């Protein structure tokens, strides 16, 4: 113990310094998914969240947001993952975000999926029985 004599203040300061900066390494933030307002993205989020939780021992959080707020959250770093996006609807944002490298395109979820508003025929043509 002679070699420690006079080194206690130095070791105390070193220990305090190491403890101060080791906190963020221990406390892991959850992986945040953008839980937008349609069912298919919520299904993808839950599957990916299950994999993160049970495969990688990561905590996950699902943030229910509207599309515009979700896109802003992705760019700011408040949201980590958006499992589904229709780039044709958000083409300007998508192109700018990819150019700034704030997003990464990981590929297509559903190849050949159609997108649009589906309206029953009776709404378009009319139906005398439904007045």
N, CA and C atoms as an extended XYZ file, in Angstrom:
393
Properties=species:S:1:pos:R:3:atomname:S:1:resname:S:1:resid:I:1 pbc="F F F"
N         0.804       -1.195        0.000 N   UNK     1
C         0.000        0.000        0.000 CA  UNK     1
C         0.849        1.262        0.000 C   UNK     1
N         2.148        1.100        0.158 N   UNK     2
C         3.034        2.268        0.143 CA  UNK     2
C         2.960        3.013       -1.186 C   UNK     2
N         2.761        2.284       -2.277 N   UNK     3
C         2.762        2.925       -3.590 CA  UNK     3
C         1.549        3.838       -3.776 C   UNK     3
N         0.486        3.650       -2.961 N   UNK     4
C        -0.696        4.501       -3.041 CA  UNK     4
C        -0.557        5.792       -2.239 C   UNK     4
N         0.430        5.851       -1.371 N   UNK     5
C         0.588        7.012       -0.494 CA  UNK     5
C         0.772        8.291       -1.323 C   UNK     5
N        -0.074        9.260       -1.076 N   UNK     6
C         0.004       10.533       -1.779 CA  UNK     6
C        -0.719       10.545       -3.124 C   UNK     6
N        -1.222        9.400       -3.564 N   UNK     7
C        -1.899        9.335       -4.867 CA  UNK     7
C        -3.415        9.322       -4.721 C   UNK     7
N        -3.911        9.329       -3.499 N   UNK     8
C        -5.349        9.256       -3.289 CA  UNK     8
C        -6.107       10.402       -3.961 C   UNK     8
N        -5.673       11.663       -3.832 N   UNK     9
C        -6.402       12.744       -4.520 CA  UNK     9
C        -6.436       12.535       -6.038 C   UNK     9
N        -5.326       12.122       -6.619 N   UNK    10
C        -5.282       11.886       -8.063 CA  UNK    10
C        -6.239       10.770       -8.462 C   UNK    10
N        -6.224        9.660       -7.711 N   UNK    11
C        -7.111        8.538       -8.027 CA  UNK    11
C        -8.575        8.915       -7.821 C   UNK    11
N        -8.860        9.726       -6.825 N   UNK    12
C       -10.236       10.179       -6.587 CA  UNK    12
C       -10.735       11.028       -7.751 C   UNK    12
N        -9.902       11.943       -8.189 N   UNK    13
C       -10.280       12.803       -9.319 CA  UNK    13
C       -10.432       11.973      -10.587 C   UNK    13
N        -9.520       11.045      -10.812 N   UNK    14
C        -9.600       10.176      -11.983 CA  UNK    14
C       -10.872        9.341      -11.945 C   UNK    14
N       -11.199        8.774      -10.791 N   UNK    15
C       -12.420        7.967      -10.653 CA  UNK    15
C       -13.663        8.812      -10.912 C   UNK    15
N       -13.695       10.012      -10.343 N   UNK    16
C       -14.844       10.900      -10.554 CA  UNK    16
C       -14.979       11.259      -12.028 C   UNK    16
N       -13.879       11.540      -12.680 N   UNK    17
C       -13.884       11.876      -14.104 CA  UNK    17
C       -14.415       10.705      -14.927 C   UNK    17
N       -13.935        9.505      -14.651 N   UNK    18
C       -14.381        8.330      -15.399 CA  UNK    18
C       -15.858        8.041      -15.161 C   UNK    18
N       -16.314        8.181      -13.923 N   UNK    19
C       -17.727        7.967      -13.631 CA  UNK    19
C       -18.603        9.010      -14.312 C   UNK    19
N       -18.123       10.235      -14.348 N   UNK    20
C       -18.880       11.316      -14.965 CA  UNK    20
C       -19.141       11.034      -16.438 C   UNK    20
N       -18.144       10.549      -17.146 N   UNK    21
C       -18.282       10.356      -18.587 CA  UNK    21
C       -18.670        8.940      -18.984 C   UNK    21
N       -18.792        8.033      -18.035 N   UNK    22
C       -19.209        6.682      -18.393 CA  UNK    22
C       -20.721        6.534      -18.351 C   UNK    22
N       -21.433        7.473      -17.762 N   UNK    23
C       -22.889        7.403      -17.667 CA  UNK    23
C       -23.588        7.242      -19.001 C   UNK    23
N       -23.293        8.085      -19.994 N   UNK    24
C       -23.972        7.945      -21.278 CA  UNK    24
C       -23.703        6.608      -21.960 C   UNK    24
N       -22.602        5.989      -21.659 N   UNK    25
C       -22.326        4.692      -22.261 CA  UNK    25
C       -23.186        3.604      -21.641 C   UNK    25
N       -23.554        3.777      -20.388 N   UNK    26
C       -24.344        2.775      -19.692 CA  UNK    26
C       -25.829        2.964      -19.995 C   UNK    26
N       -26.305        4.197      -19.918 N   UNK    27
C       -27.719        4.487      -20.132 CA  UNK    27
C       -28.002        4.543      -21.626 C   UNK    27
N       -28.632        3.501      -22.145 N   UNK    28
C       -28.931        3.453      -23.570 CA  UNK    28
C       -30.301        4.069      -23.829 C   UNK    28
N       -30.364        4.895      -24.826 N   UNK    29
C       -31.631        5.477      -25.239 CA  UNK    29
C       -32.395        4.440      -26.058 C   UNK    29
N       -33.726        4.450      -25.980 N   UNK    30
C       -34.482        3.503      -26.800 CA  UNK    30
C       -34.409        3.879      -28.280 C   UNK    30
N       -34.560        2.895      -29.129 N   UNK    31
C       -34.663        3.117      -30.568 CA  UNK    31
C       -36.092        3.589      -30.820 C   UNK    31
N       -36.244        4.754      -31.441 N   UNK    32
C       -37.564        5.359      -31.623 CA  UNK    32
C       -38.045        5.136      -33.055 C   UNK    32
N       -39.229        4.528      -33.162 N   UNK    33
C       -39.872        4.290      -34.448 CA  UNK    33
C       -40.945        5.346      -34.682 C   UNK    33
N       -41.064        5.827      -35.922 N   UNK    34
C       -42.154        6.728      -36.299 CA  UNK    34
C       -43.392        5.871      -36.520 C   UNK    34
N       -44.358        5.986      -35.627 N   UNK    35
C       -45.593        5.211      -35.723 CA  UNK    35
C       -46.634        6.069      -36.424 C   UNK    35
N       -46.555        6.117      -37.735 N   UNK    36
C       -47.458        6.955      -38.518 CA  UNK    36
C       -48.866        6.372      -38.495 C   UNK    36
N       -49.780        7.032      -39.148 N   UNK    37
C       -51.198        6.738      -38.954 CA  UNK    37
C       -51.775        5.664      -39.868 C   UNK    37
N       -50.956        4.749      -40.364 N   UNK    38
C       -51.540        3.657      -41.144 CA  UNK    38
C       -51.040        2.326      -40.602 C   UNK    38
N       -51.879        1.292      -40.814 N   UNK    39
C       -51.640        0.003      -40.167 CA  UNK    39
C       -50.386       -0.701      -40.655 C   UNK    39
N       -50.064       -0.592      -41.929 N   UNK    40
C       -48.925       -1.354      -42.451 CA  UNK    40
C       -47.612       -0.917      -41.809 C   UNK    40
N       -47.438        0.381      -41.572 N   UNK    41
C       -46.195        0.824      -40.929 CA  UNK    41
C       -46.160        0.369      -39.472 C   UNK    41
N       -47.320        0.347      -38.829 N   UNK    42
C       -47.354       -0.103      -37.439 CA  UNK    42
C       -47.014       -1.588      -37.338 C   UNK    42
N       -47.442       -2.375      -38.301 N   UNK    43
C       -47.068       -3.793      -38.334 CA  UNK    43
C       -45.560       -3.943      -38.530 C   UNK    43
N       -45.005       -3.219      -39.492 N   UNK    44
C       -43.556       -3.277      -39.721 CA  UNK    44
C       -42.780       -2.826      -38.486 C   UNK    44
N       -43.257       -1.769      -37.836 N   UNK    45
C       -42.591       -1.279      -36.626 CA  UNK    45
C       -42.579       -2.331      -35.527 C   UNK    45
N       -43.722       -3.012      -35.333 N   UNK    46
C       -43.793       -4.008      -34.262 CA  UNK    46
C       -42.886       -5.203      -34.561 C   UNK    46
N       -42.805       -5.606      -35.812 N   UNK    47
C       -41.912       -6.716      -36.172 CA  UNK    47
C       -40.460       -6.308      -35.945 C   UNK    47
N       -40.083       -5.132      -36.453 N   UNK    48
C       -38.705       -4.656      -36.262 CA  UNK    48
C       -38.420       -4.414      -34.781 C   UNK    48
N       -39.395       -3.874      -34.052 N   UNK    49
C       -39.225       -3.649      -32.618 CA  UNK    49
C       -39.012       -4.948      -31.862 C   UNK    49
N       -39.731       -5.986      -32.250 N   UNK    50
C       -39.555       -7.305      -31.633 CA  UNK    50
C       -38.137       -7.810      -31.863 C   UNK    50
N       -37.642       -7.623      -33.077 N   UNK    51
C       -36.273       -8.053      -33.403 CA  UNK    51
C       -35.257       -7.253      -32.591 C   UNK    51
N       -35.440       -5.938      -32.508 N   UNK    52
C       -34.524       -5.106      -31.719 CA  UNK    52
C       -34.540       -5.519      -30.246 C   UNK    52
N       -35.745       -5.747      -29.712 N   UNK    53
C       -35.878       -6.075      -28.292 CA  UNK    53
C       -35.324       -7.455      -27.969 C   UNK    53
N       -35.744       -8.455      -28.735 N   UNK    54
C       -35.395       -9.838      -28.397 CA  UNK    54
C       -34.121      -10.328      -29.074 C   UNK    54
N       -33.740       -9.708      -30.166 N   UNK    55
C       -32.527      -10.131      -30.861 CA  UNK    55
C       -31.290       -9.350      -30.467 C   UNK    55
N       -31.484       -8.065      -30.153 N   UNK    56
C       -30.344       -7.196      -29.856 CA  UNK    56
C       -30.392       -6.597      -28.455 C   UNK    56
N       -31.409       -6.963      -27.672 N   UNK    57
C       -31.564       -6.471      -26.307 CA  UNK    57
C       -31.586       -4.939      -26.253 C   UNK    57
N       -32.272       -4.342      -27.220 N   UNK    58
C       -32.421       -2.882      -27.287 CA  UNK    58
C       -33.825       -2.500      -26.840 C   UNK    58
N       -33.939       -1.373      -26.174 N   UNK    59
C       -35.249       -0.839      -25.826 CA  UNK    59
C       -35.798       -0.107      -27.041 C   UNK    59
N       -37.111       -0.194      -27.239 N   UNK    60
C       -37.737        0.499      -28.362 CA  UNK    60
C       -38.878        1.365      -27.849 C   UNK    60
N       -39.196        2.377      -28.638 N   UNK    61
C       -40.310        3.260      -28.341 CA  UNK    61
C       -40.996        3.562      -29.662 C   UNK    61
N       -42.316        3.648      -29.625 N   UNK    62
C       -43.098        3.949      -30.816 CA  UNK    62
C       -43.727        5.320      -30.618 C   UNK    62
N       -43.367        6.264      -31.459 N   UNK    63
C       -43.864        7.628      -31.337 CA  UNK    63
C       -44.951        7.848      -32.381 C   UNK    63
N       -46.207        7.991      -31.916 N   UNK    64
C       -47.313        8.217      -32.837 CA  UNK    64
C       -47.268        9.663      -33.306 C   UNK    64
N       -47.010        9.844      -34.589 N   UNK    65
C       -46.902       11.183      -35.164 CA  UNK    65
C       -47.587       11.223      -36.517 C   UNK    65
N       -47.951       12.420      -36.925 N   UNK    66
C       -48.438       12.660      -38.274 CA  UNK    66
C       -47.238       12.616      -39.216 C   UNK    66
N       -47.480       12.446      -40.490 N   UNK    67
C       -46.399       12.296      -41.463 CA  UNK    67
C       -45.428       13.473      -41.446 C   UNK    67
N       -45.935       14.693      -41.516 N   UNK    68
C       -45.054       15.864      -41.578 CA  UNK    68
C       -44.193       15.975      -40.322 C   UNK    68
N       -44.809       15.819      -39.161 N   UNK    69
C       -44.045       15.871      -37.908 CA  UNK    69
C       -43.048       14.719      -37.835 C   UNK    69
N       -43.426       13.563      -38.340 N   UNK    70
C       -42.519       12.416      -38.351 CA  UNK    70
C       -41.302       12.650      -39.223 C   UNK    70
N       -41.505       13.247      -40.384 N   UNK    71
C       -40.380       13.530      -41.278 CA  UNK    71
C       -39.436       14.550      -40.648 C   UNK    71
N       -40.009       15.562      -39.995 N   UNK    72
C       -39.171       16.552      -39.307 CA  UNK    72
C       -38.394       15.897      -38.163 C   UNK    72
N       -39.051       14.989      -37.438 N   UNK    73
C       -38.393       14.286      -36.342 CA  UNK    73
C       -37.246       13.413      -36.810 C   UNK    73
N       -37.396       12.825      -37.982 N   UNK    74
C       -36.318       12.007      -38.551 CA  UNK    74
C       -35.115       12.888      -38.857 C   UNK    74
N       -35.359       14.019      -39.489 N   UNK    75
C       -34.245       14.908      -39.840 CA  UNK    75
C       -33.551       15.487      -38.608 C   UNK    75
N       -34.317       15.764      -37.553 N   UNK    76
C       -33.726       16.312      -36.325 CA  UNK    76
C       -33.036       15.250      -35.485 C   UNK    76
N       -33.340       13.987      -35.744 N   UNK    77
C       -32.751       12.916      -34.947 CA  UNK    77
C       -33.606       12.499      -33.768 C   UNK    77
N       -34.832       13.035      -33.663 N   UNK    78
C       -35.742       12.635      -32.588 CA  UNK    78
C       -36.324       11.247      -32.843 C   UNK    78
N       -36.415       10.878      -34.107 N   UNK    79
C       -36.930        9.573      -34.527 CA  UNK    79
C       -35.806        8.855      -35.251 C   UNK    79
N       -35.612        7.595      -34.896 N   UNK    80
C       -34.513        6.833      -35.478 CA  UNK    80
C       -34.907        6.067      -36.734 C   UNK    80
N       -36.115        5.507      -36.740 N   UNK    81
C       -36.494        4.608      -37.830 CA  UNK    81
C       -37.901        4.909      -38.312 C   UNK    81
N       -38.041        4.957      -39.628 N   UNK    82
C       -39.342        5.027      -40.284 CA  UNK    82
C       -39.382        3.838      -41.233 C   UNK    82
N       -40.205        2.860      -40.937 N   UNK    83
C       -40.175        1.603      -41.682 CA  UNK    83
C       -40.857        1.676      -43.045 C   UNK    83
N       -41.644        2.700      -43.286 N   UNK    84
C       -42.380        2.753      -44.549 CA  UNK    84
C       -42.628        4.201      -44.944 C   UNK    84
N       -42.330        4.510      -46.184 N   UNK    85
C       -42.563        5.854      -46.709 CA  UNK    85
C       -42.857        5.728      -48.189 C   UNK    85
N       -43.823        6.478      -48.647 N   UNK    86
C       -44.138        6.510      -50.071 CA  UNK    86
C       -43.440        7.738      -50.653 C   UNK    86
N       -42.260        7.567      -51.217 N   UNK    87
C       -41.486        8.726      -51.689 CA  UNK    87
C       -42.203        9.572      -52.729 C   UNK    87
N       -43.083        8.978      -53.533 N   UNK    88
C       -43.759        9.774      -54.559 CA  UNK    88
C       -44.641       10.851      -53.943 C   UNK    88
N       -45.153       10.609      -52.750 N   UNK    89
C       -45.992       11.598      -52.074 CA  UNK    89
C       -45.136       12.702      -51.467 C   UNK    89
N       -43.931       12.349      -51.060 N   UNK    90
C       -43.036       13.278      -50.366 CA  UNK    90
C       -41.741       13.454      -51.142 C   UNK    90
N       -41.823       13.505      -52.445 N   UNK    91
C       -40.637       13.463      -53.293 CA  UNK    91
C       -39.658       14.602      -53.010 C   UNK    91
N       -40.147       15.827      -52.847 N   UNK    92
C       -39.238       16.952      -52.568 CA  UNK    92
C       -38.475       16.725      -51.274 C   UNK    92
N       -39.208       16.370      -50.204 N   UNK    93
C       -38.550       16.121      -48.917 CA  UNK    93
C       -37.568       14.961      -49.042 C   UNK    93
N       -38.000       13.895      -49.690 N   UNK    94
C       -37.175       12.686      -49.829 CA  UNK    94
C       -35.870       12.993      -50.554 C   UNK    94
N       -35.954       13.700      -51.665 N   UNK    95
C       -34.749       14.032      -52.435 CA  UNK    95
C       -33.797       14.919      -51.628 C   UNK    95
N       -34.347       15.922      -50.932 N   UNK    96
C       -33.500       16.816      -50.122 CA  UNK    96
C       -32.854       16.068      -48.955 C   UNK    96
N       -33.625       15.221      -48.286 N   UNK    97
C       -33.093       14.479      -47.132 CA  UNK    97
C       -32.000       13.502      -47.569 C   UNK    97
N       -32.188       12.864      -48.713 N   UNK    98
C       -31.139       11.955      -49.205 CA  UNK    98
C       -29.901       12.732      -49.617 C   UNK    98
N       -30.079       13.901      -50.229 N   UNK    99
C       -28.931       14.724      -50.627 CA  UNK    99
C       -28.145       15.193      -49.400 C   UNK    99
N       -28.863       15.524      -48.303 N   UNK   100
C       -28.199       15.946      -47.065 CA  UNK   100
C       -27.675       14.761      -46.257 C   UNK   100
N       -28.017       13.555      -46.695 N   UNK   101
C       -27.619       12.314      -46.004 CA  UNK   101
C       -28.187       12.227      -44.590 C   UNK   101
N       -29.415       12.755      -44.412 N   UNK   102
C       -30.085       12.609      -43.121 CA  UNK   102
C       -30.962       11.367      -43.090 C   UNK   102
N       -31.139       10.725      -44.244 N   UNK   103
C       -31.881        9.464      -44.328 CA  UNK   103
C       -31.097        8.478      -45.180 C   UNK   103
N       -31.411        7.213      -44.988 N   UNK   104
C       -30.796        6.144      -45.776 CA  UNK   104
C       -31.920        5.306      -46.358 C   UNK   104
N       -31.904        5.097      -47.652 N   UNK   105
C       -32.900        4.275      -48.327 CA  UNK   105
C       -32.466        2.817      -48.229 C   UNK   105
N       -33.250        2.014      -47.526 N   UNK   106
C       -32.913        0.599      -47.348 CA  UNK   106
C       -33.651       -0.316      -48.313 C   UNK   106
N       -34.444        0.254      -49.211 N   UNK   107
C       -35.096       -0.576      -50.216 CA  UNK   107
C       -36.609       -0.527      -50.143 C   UNK   107
N       -37.217       -1.376      -50.945 N   UNK   108
C       -38.666       -1.389      -51.127 CA  UNK   108
C       -39.311       -2.397      -50.180 C   UNK   108
N       -40.388       -1.973      -49.515 N   UNK   109
C       -41.163       -2.894      -48.674 CA  UNK   109
C       -42.059       -3.784      -49.516 C   UNK   109
N       -42.875       -3.166      -50.352 N   UNK   110
C       -43.797       -3.913      -51.207 CA  UNK   110
C       -43.576       -3.468      -52.638 C   UNK   110
N       -43.059       -4.339      -53.446 N   UNK   111
C       -42.852       -4.002      -54.850 CA  UNK   111
C       -44.185       -4.059      -55.584 C   UNK   111
N       -44.500       -3.029      -56.338 N   UNK   112
C       -45.726       -3.003      -57.128 CA  UNK   112
C       -46.975       -2.642      -56.345 C   UNK   112
N       -46.826       -2.159      -55.134 N   UNK   113
C       -47.995       -1.784      -54.335 CA  UNK   113
C       -48.627       -0.529      -54.924 C   UNK   113
N       -49.942       -0.510      -54.947 N   UNK   114
C       -50.635        0.662      -55.481 CA  UNK   114
C       -50.927        1.636      -54.350 C   UNK   114
N       -51.086        2.874      -54.743 N   UNK   115
C       -51.328        3.928      -53.773 CA  UNK   115
C       -52.407        4.831      -54.328 C   UNK   115
N       -53.331        5.240      -53.504 N   UNK   116
C       -54.363        6.148      -53.965 CA  UNK   116
C       -55.553        6.143      -53.035 C   UNK   116
N       -56.556        6.910      -53.410 N   UNK   117
C       -57.788        6.969      -52.648 CA  UNK   117
C       -58.788        6.044      -53.322 C   UNK   117
N       -59.382        5.178      -52.552 N   UNK   118
C       -60.366        4.247      -53.090 CA  UNK   118
C       -61.750        4.702      -52.647 C   UNK   118
N       -62.600        4.943      -53.643 N   UNK   119
C       -63.934        5.465      -53.386 CA  UNK   119
C       -64.944        4.447      -53.907 C   UNK   119
N       -65.944        4.099      -53.108 N   UNK   120
C       -66.963        3.158      -53.589 CA  UNK   120
C       -67.675        3.700      -54.830 C   UNK   120
N       -68.041        2.806      -55.717 N   UNK   121
C       -68.697        3.188      -56.974 CA  UNK   121
C       -69.969        3.989      -56.725 C   UNK   121
N       -70.746        3.611      -55.693 N   UNK   122
C       -71.997        4.330      -55.451 CA  UNK   122
C       -71.759        5.797      -55.099 C   UNK   122
N       -70.597        6.139      -54.596 N   UNK   123
C       -70.300        7.539      -54.299 CA  UNK   123
C       -70.072        8.300      -55.601 C   UNK   123
N       -69.437        7.649      -56.571 N   UNK   124
C       -69.134        8.297      -57.846 CA  UNK   124
C       -70.370        8.349      -58.746 C   UNK   124
N       -71.037        7.207      -58.902 N   UNK   125
C       -72.163        7.116      -59.838 CA  UNK   125
C       -73.506        7.446      -59.194 C   UNK   125
N       -73.551        7.395      -57.896 N   UNK   126
C       -74.816        7.615      -57.203 CA  UNK   126
C       -75.568        6.305      -57.023 C   UNK   126
N       -76.446        6.289      -56.050 N   UNK   127
C       -77.253        5.105      -55.770 CA  UNK   127
C       -78.556        5.591      -55.151 C   UNK   127
N       -79.658        5.448      -55.888 N   UNK   128
C       -80.945        5.949      -55.382 CA  UNK   128
C       -81.351        5.323      -54.047 C   UNK   128
N       -80.890        4.119      -53.776 N   UNK   129
C       -81.260        3.451      -52.522 CA  UNK   129
C       -80.539        4.058      -51.314 C   UNK   129
N       -79.468        4.782      -51.566 N   UNK   130
C       -78.660        5.334      -50.465 CA  UNK   130
C       -78.834        6.852      -50.386 C   UNK   130
N       -79.980        7.293      -50.103 N   UNK   131
C       -80.222        8.733      -49.988 CA  UNK   131
C       -80.283        9.168      -48.577 C   UNK   131
